[in-house]
Amino acid sequence: MKSFSSSSFANNHAELLDLALAAVNRHPQALFTDFQWFLYEARDTVFFTAFSKETLDQAKLENLVAGMVALAPQLTHGFVGARPGQPFPQHILSAISSVELVDDFDSTPDSTLSKSTDIFAHEDLPLFRVSARVRRGGPDAEGRASQILVRSSHAVLEGSDSALLTRSASAGHGIMSDKRNKVGLWARIRSTASAWSMAFIYLSLATILAPKEKPWGFRTLALSRHRLRRLANRLGVRQRSLMFALVTHALNGDGPDKHMSKKVIGAAYTMLDGRRTDADDDFFRVRALEARFQVLDDFVAYVRKVDETVDQIEKKDITRFQTTINEMFKALRNINRVMPFLPGKRFWRFNGGVHVVLTLVPPHRTYGPMAEGMIEPIYCGAYHPAANICTFCPGRDFVTLNFSMETRHIANVPKIEALLERVEAMDLPVLPRRAAAGQSVDEAI
């Protein structure tokens, strides 16, 4: 498994505190990187939820929040009165945590997931909330006493942070770009020119083509890791290719009436990569890649085509697209400084032809005091106003699929497991595997 630690490039929180206090009268998000600024302005949010054997009360929950902040000091950034790297006073801990008593956990976790717009309602509170739903009468037949739910602005938490926190490990971000590994001058000029062009094109197209706000839904699905590994081996493909194919094929639908596309599904997918450059964002570890999956009705042919596509993409320089995207965020932020009314509301609903975003977060394996009593499956996902998102969250025994998307696609989620069962029942010929085929989810990261 590739490392997703941020310890390589140190950060000085004392220095950041002085900068934050000096900037507080100007803008509470002044210290955000351009990528953080983009996700904050879009009101992107992330969630983490799992059941626990422990019966939580307000005091225990506040202790949990304090522990999170100690391990992930970026949670102290981005709001009015922020003191980066400093522990929260009691009134802040109380304001951002809550406990609710419930009779059962029916329909959870799905019924507890949302766009989390309330996170942004109070400028003087941190950009995250932690809640617990506690079952009256103690644990149920499955040993579940509580449900823990963490909701945050995507600007201060990403999937690798969630994975580190479940291991009770430090999730603090250092300076994530590597200033020693410089992008060439011509490549930088080309990326900057492309980024400014993209910024103006997207701003223009969004004004004309952005759709109206659509009905939105959230849903989760837990699948056995062993089951996916076994089928990927039989098909001779990567596990992530199998998961990408299951989701996109099922959501797109069978027959002539396709929900996404009849010919090519435009997808973006994310992964971690250790080859950092000086053009990378100073906060985020994640790297985005573009993919176009040719639509084929035969699922076996389709999953192998998806695997070929993934293989071709990852043999190329995967830094180029993210470098251009980072420059576009910078361009948009500079435009916003001069013309604060841009980007407008319609911009955030424009997806640029991307049908689905597929995000594979690092394995969530529970260790230590932060995860005491926590039970698999573990659920982790994200919301963006223009993106149909499926987040894949691997644990020890399960991979959870976490959907945030238009309700018309949510209605097709049950087809994923039905498709999986149908393919498992096929008499598949044994094919020689490529070196990466059958790769575990851990290795894929």
Secondary structure, DSSP 8 states (H G I E B T S, - for coil): ------TTS---HHHHHHHHHHHTTT-TTTT--HHHHHHHHTT-EEEEEEEESS---HHHHHHHHHHHHHH-GGGG-SSTT--TT----HHHHHHTEEEEEES--TTTTGGG----GGGGS-TTS-SEEEEEEEETTS--TTS--EEEEEEEETTT--HHHHHHHHTT--------S-TTS---HHHHHHHHHHHHHHHHHHHHHHHHH------EEEEEEEEEHHHHHHHHHHHTS-HHHHHHHHHHHHHH-SSS--SS-SSEEEEEEEEE-S---TTS-SS--EEEEEEEEE--SSHHHHHHHHHHHHHHHHHS-THHHHHHHHHHHHHHHHHHHH-TT-S-GGGGG--TT--EEEEE-------SGGGTTEEEEEEEEEEBTTB-EEEEEE-SSEEEEEEEEEHHHHTTTHHHHHHHHHHHTS--------TTTT--HHHH-
